[in-house]
């Protein structure tokens, strides 16, 4: 068997930023690296072309009576900027204090390597394991998986006869408390570009006769939240459902209080939608956030300019039963209603993803229509986590979005067992991203046990 | 005599951006260029060291009974970014369609060259002209002239025995209508930096528990204007005086209507403080503008981050009788009062400048205590403009700020005759800055006549 940590270092060195065309070589490198690795542990590898970054389908077939698990992951990573905030270069992985540092170590190259290494190790020990496994790895997750729905439609027949999807692209609150994620928020993204004058103007010579586009953008932004923290878009909460009691009970079991979380974030005070504590707000409430804003002079010193343009990037996170395209239309309508007529503007839509919820077995009075194999997979995961981490997992929703999970459910009819592996301090999407090596080691043991138990159900 | 246009090209090639330390060589080059040029037309040149960029004092002495004119100018320029919006590189001057293009061509290298060339030409023809002339040129105007007050205090004795200051660092509405500026707005600048979490956060995993610093910044910005266009800071307008009738009458003579101005700006509608038309608003009303805003991800595509920091650069333009430091304190107090306690913030103060008004002779019922030489200088300028441009000048306030004009009045007791030379389409502080060569040529003739008339008064 290969050394998982050495292979992860190699994986991270491929600068696979999917959103930025200047990283094309890194994308190709990461794809070839992971395809070769899966080939080396006996998988039949197929590279599926898309309009942009290819998917990898790697299969271990077998008797059609064997359970069939799809393992999902992605080989692309977030942009690394701001580069100056990294202690070591983002694409030169380094191990310090039991952690591997680098862009993508936690999201998703480390967790994906955990699964590949677990499968490699298991099949080396049990070459005749009665289990079919398909790795389904994409290169556009950090772009919102634009090619994924088309891919699912194309491969629907072949993939939908699987029993479930198994993956690690979600978080856990601490190494002492594993979480199996049973809900993900949806997302809808757009950018608003506002233009005032057709050129930058001297703020002395012309200041006082026109609306500065920065003013227009900030007035729009300020109108989108109420003082009580709720989003101020008419109809925004219409489809939000009440949360079931078992979910509230499960959340209460979460150890580590709000004060520790506040310190981790490094904020003076929480600011949640009124009526929800921070842990509830992340899981049960939708949000509207500004991911970026820009306009005018941002360098050192001053430049007394009224800029021609200003922009803001907006994302909404959505909870179960909310429809991203409906929310997008409400957001568009609100922008149209509130933008003054002395500026011009353009809304540039970006990707969206529907929210997802799966109900684990034995947890609800109104059980979903669930396959026996899926239920067994949840039970196998529960037992394996209990065995390796010394404590059963919690079944919680998470604030993040993995839009393809909902797509898989819709197109293939498959639910997902989301075994969380990254920690809050792993700094996903931020400088100094890292992945804890002891979590990787224990994660491999859990993955091995889950697959072995499923094979022998 | 040298060729003024060729010399201007040479001047522009020195990349003298005073606010950015990476342009230090350009600052030295521009300083030496202009010092040598003044030496070549017979001036005794002194380079006055400051904490940052030196001043140049260049003198032509003479009998103490001769009138003494100080000619002011600056050899530093604004930053040139955004570079991608320039049609030709900002520091490679190029002549197209009767204009010279390049950063600083209009502000202030072209107008300054106009004065130097006029003096050179005049003294070549009349070497015994009974007039003392001192060029007083600074290199920190675009930074707010931080060293200038100290310089004035140091050279007070020598400079205060002059009669007036003559300069061209203001605008005219068109080549058909010269304006002698008799009022300038003051200015006060600062930047507000807001911090939420101590690091960038994933907007899915943590969205909903904290106030995004972009939200805090936009809510602050949106609170600073009322819907009627007035600034929403308590006490902001307390010291604003009513405008005299002669000034309103003078403004009515300004040709070229609001519609042409609207088209020039390229805006859909004006947005002024209610009760003021655009031409009044620029001259008679203070403003609060956002010169830059930034935070989070501003690149292509999306990055679902809650940034740690966001910032906004704010400037206020002030009218006669407003005190910049009082306005600064009101702005600070308003920020303190309105910033929520779930973020931290810092206000970084930048420079300020007091507003200035001079009353030309024969225009008011309540004449200021004015020297006879100054009154003659205004009359000489009036006659020369009438002669060269075929129409007398208008005496108007301007929206821009030249804070040193008020400093000169305060420390030296000298008023300024501000002979405007740049046009609205010259794009000051913006990409594709240019200066019209026919204006330069006629400007030289006016400057020659003014100095000759003053010498022979």
Boltz contact constraints between the chains, C-beta under 6 A:
constraints:
  - contact:
      token1: [A, 19]
      token2: [B, 301]
      max_distance: 6.0
  - contact:
      token1: [A, 79]
      token2: [B, 303]
      max_distance: 6.0
  - contact:
      token1: [A, 189]
      token2: [B, 302]
      max_distance: 6.0
  - contact:
      token1: [A, 197]
      token2: [B, 265]
      max_distance: 6.0
  - contact:
      token1: [A, 197]
      token2: [B, 266]
      max_distance: 6.0
  - contact:
      token1: [A, 197]
      token2: [B, 267]
      max_distance: 6.0
  - contact:
      token1: [A, 198]
      token2: [B, 266]
      max_distance: 6.0
  - contact:
      token1: [A, 199]
      token2: [B, 430]
      max_distance: 6.0
  - contact:
      token1: [A, 200]
      token2: [B, 430]
      max_distance: 6.0
  - contact:
      token1: [A, 202]
      token2: [B, 428]
      max_distance: 6.0
  - contact:
      token1: [A, 202]
      token2: [B, 429]
      max_distance: 6.0
  - contact:
      token1: [A, 203]
      token2: [B, 289]
      max_distance: 6.0
  - contact:
      token1: [A, 203]
      token2: [B, 315]
      max_distance: 6.0
  - contact:
      token1: [A, 204]
      token2: [B, 317]
      max_distance: 6.0
  - contact:
      token1: [A, 204]
      token2: [B, 399]
      max_distance: 6.0
  - contact:
      token1: [A, 204]
      token2: [B, 400]
      max_distance: 6.0
  - contact:
      token1: [A, 204]
      token2: [B, 401]
      max_distance: 6.0
  - contact:
      token1: [A, 205]
      token2: [B, 399]
      max_distance: 6.0
  - contact:
      token1: [A, 205]
      token2: [B, 400]
      max_distance: 6.0
  - contact:
      token1: [A, 207]
      token2: [B, 287]
      max_distance: 6.0
  - contact:
      token1: [A, 207]
      token2: [B, 289]
      max_distance: 6.0
  - contact:
      token1: [A, 207]
      token2: [B, 317]
      max_distance: 6.0
  - contact:
      token1: [A, 208]
      token2: [B, 281]
      max_distance: 6.0
  - contact:
      token1: [A, 208]
      token2: [B, 282]
      max_distance: 6.0
  - contact:
      token1: [A, 208]
      token2: [B, 285]
      max_distance: 6.0
  - contact:
      token1: [A, 208]
      token2: [B, 287]
      max_distance: 6.0
  - contact:
      token1: [A, 209]
      token2: [B, 270]
      max_distance: 6.0
  - contact:
      token1: [A, 209]
      token2: [B, 272]
      max_distance: 6.0
  - contact:
      token1: [A, 209]
      token2: [B, 278]
      max_distance: 6.0
  - contact:
      token1: [A, 209]
      token2: [B, 281]
      max_distance: 6.0
  - contact:
      token1: [A, 210]
      token2: [B, 267]
      max_distance: 6.0
  - contact:
      token1: [A, 210]
      token2: [B, 271]
      max_distance: 6.0
  - contact:
      token1: [A, 211]
      token2: [B, 271]
      max_distance: 6.0
  - contact:
      token1: [A, 212]
      token2: [B, 289]
      max_distance: 6.0
  - contact:
      token1: [A, 212]
      token2: [B, 290]
      max_distance: 6.0
  - contact:
      token1: [A, 214]
      token2: [B, 290]
      max_distance: 6.0
  - contact:
      token1: [A, 214]
      token2: [B, 293]
      max_distance: 6.0
  - contact:
      token1: [A, 218]
      token2: [B, 218]
      max_distance: 6.0
  - contact:
      token1: [A, 218]
      token2: [B, 221]
      max_distance: 6.0
  - contact:
      token1: [A, 218]
      token2: [B, 222]
      max_distance: 6.0
  - contact:
      token1: [A, 219]
      token2: [B, 222]
      max_distance: 6.0
  - contact:
      token1: [A, 221]
      token2: [B, 218]
      max_distance: 6.0
  - contact:
      token1: [A, 222]
      token2: [B, 218]
      max_distance: 6.0
  - contact:
      token1: [A, 222]
      token2: [B, 219]
      max_distance: 6.0
  - contact:
      token1: [A, 222]
      token2: [B, 222]
      max_distance: 6.0
  - contact:
      token1: [A, 265]
      token2: [B, 197]
      max_distance: 6.0
  - contact:
      token1: [A, 266]
      token2: [B, 197]
      max_distance: 6.0
  - contact:
      token1: [A, 266]
      token2: [B, 198]
      max_distance: 6.0
  - contact:
      token1: [A, 267]
      token2: [B, 197]
      max_distance: 6.0
  - contact:
      token1: [A, 267]
      token2: [B, 210]
      max_distance: 6.0
  - contact:
      token1: [A, 268]
      token2: [B, 342]
      max_distance: 6.0
  - contact:
      token1: [A, 269]
      token2: [B, 342]
      max_distance: 6.0
  - contact:
      token1: [A, 270]
      token2: [B, 209]
      max_distance: 6.0
  - contact:
      token1: [A, 271]
      token2: [B, 210]
      max_distance: 6.0
  - contact:
      token1: [A, 271]
      token2: [B, 211]
      max_distance: 6.0
  - contact:
      token1: [A, 271]
      token2: [B, 342]
      max_distance: 6.0
  - contact:
      token1: [A, 272]
      token2: [B, 209]
      max_distance: 6.0
  - contact:
      token1: [A, 278]
      token2: [B, 209]
      max_distance: 6.0
  - contact:
      token1: [A, 281]
      token2: [B, 208]
      max_distance: 6.0
  - contact:
      token1: [A, 281]
      token2: [B, 209]
      max_distance: 6.0
  - contact:
      token1: [A, 282]
      token2: [B, 208]
      max_distance: 6.0
  - contact:
      token1: [A, 285]
      token2: [B, 208]
      max_distance: 6.0
  - contact:
      token1: [A, 287]
      token2: [B, 207]
      max_distance: 6.0
  - contact:
      token1: [A, 287]
      token2: [B, 208]
      max_distance: 6.0
  - contact:
      token1: [A, 289]
      token2: [B, 203]
      max_distance: 6.0
  - contact:
      token1: [A, 289]
      token2: [B, 207]
      max_distance: 6.0
  - contact:
      token1: [A, 289]
      token2: [B, 212]
      max_distance: 6.0
  - contact:
      token1: [A, 289]
      token2: [B, 306]
      max_distance: 6.0
  - contact:
      token1: [A, 290]
      token2: [B, 212]
      max_distance: 6.0
  - contact:
      token1: [A, 290]
      token2: [B, 214]
      max_distance: 6.0
  - contact:
      token1: [A, 291]
      token2: [B, 296]
      max_distance: 6.0
  - contact:
      token1: [A, 291]
      token2: [B, 297]
      max_distance: 6.0
  - contact:
      token1: [A, 291]
      token2: [B, 304]
      max_distance: 6.0
  - contact:
      token1: [A, 291]
      token2: [B, 305]
      max_distance: 6.0
  - contact:
      token1: [A, 292]
      token2: [B, 296]
      max_distance: 6.0
  - contact:
      token1: [A, 292]
      token2: [B, 297]
      max_distance: 6.0
  - contact:
      token1: [A, 292]
      token2: [B, 298]
      max_distance: 6.0
  - contact:
      token1: [A, 293]
      token2: [B, 214]
      max_distance: 6.0
  - contact:
      token1: [A, 293]
      token2: [B, 293]
      max_distance: 6.0
  - contact:
      token1: [A, 293]
      token2: [B, 295]
      max_distance: 6.0
  - contact:
      token1: [A, 294]
      token2: [B, 294]
      max_distance: 6.0
  - contact:
      token1: [A, 294]
      token2: [B, 298]
      max_distance: 6.0
  - contact:
      token1: [A, 295]
      token2: [B, 293]
      max_distance: 6.0
  - contact:
      token1: [A, 296]
      token2: [B, 291]
      max_distance: 6.0
  - contact:
      token1: [A, 296]
      token2: [B, 292]
      max_distance: 6.0
  - contact:
      token1: [A, 297]
      token2: [B, 291]
      max_distance: 6.0
  - contact:
      token1: [A, 297]
      token2: [B, 292]
      max_distance: 6.0
  - contact:
      token1: [A, 298]
      token2: [B, 292]
      max_distance: 6.0
  - contact:
      token1: [A, 298]
      token2: [B, 294]
      max_distance: 6.0
  - contact:
      token1: [A, 301]
      token2: [B, 19]
      max_distance: 6.0
  - contact:
      token1: [A, 302]
      token2: [B, 189]
      max_distance: 6.0
  - contact:
      token1: [A, 302]
      token2: [B, 350]
      max_distance: 6.0
  - contact:
      token1: [A, 303]
      token2: [B, 79]
      max_distance: 6.0
  - contact:
      token1: [A, 304]
      token2: [B, 291]
      max_distance: 6.0
  - contact:
      token1: [A, 304]
      token2: [B, 315]
      max_distance: 6.0
  - contact:
      token1: [A, 305]
      token2: [B, 291]
      max_distance: 6.0
  - contact:
      token1: [A, 305]
      token2: [B, 429]
      max_distance: 6.0
  - contact:
      token1: [A, 306]
      token2: [B, 289]
      max_distance: 6.0
  - contact:
      token1: [A, 315]
      token2: [B, 203]
      max_distance: 6.0
  - contact:
      token1: [A, 315]
      token2: [B, 304]
      max_distance: 6.0
  - contact:
      token1: [A, 317]
      token2: [B, 204]
      max_distance: 6.0
  - contact:
      token1: [A, 317]
      token2: [B, 207]
      max_distance: 6.0
  - contact:
      token1: [A, 342]
      token2: [B, 268]
      max_distance: 6.0
  - contact:
      token1: [A, 342]
      token2: [B, 269]
      max_distance: 6.0
  - contact:
      token1: [A, 342]
      token2: [B, 271]
      max_distance: 6.0
  - contact:
      token1: [A, 350]
      token2: [B, 302]
      max_distance: 6.0
  - contact:
      token1: [A, 399]
      token2: [B, 204]
      max_distance: 6.0
  - contact:
      token1: [A, 399]
      token2: [B, 205]
      max_distance: 6.0
  - contact:
      token1: [A, 399]
      token2: [B, 207]
      max_distance: 6.0
  - contact:
      token1: [A, 400]
      token2: [B, 204]
      max_distance: 6.0
  - contact:
      token1: [A, 400]
      token2: [B, 205]
      max_distance: 6.0
  - contact:
      token1: [A, 401]
      token2: [B, 204]
      max_distance: 6.0
  - contact:
      token1: [A, 428]
      token2: [B, 202]
      max_distance: 6.0
  - contact:
      token1: [A, 429]
      token2: [B, 202]
      max_distance: 6.0
  - contact:
      token1: [A, 429]
      token2: [B, 305]
      max_distance: 6.0
  - contact:
      token1: [A, 430]
      token2: [B, 199]
      max_distance: 6.0
  - contact:
      token1: [A, 430]
      token2: [B, 200]
      max_distance: 6.0
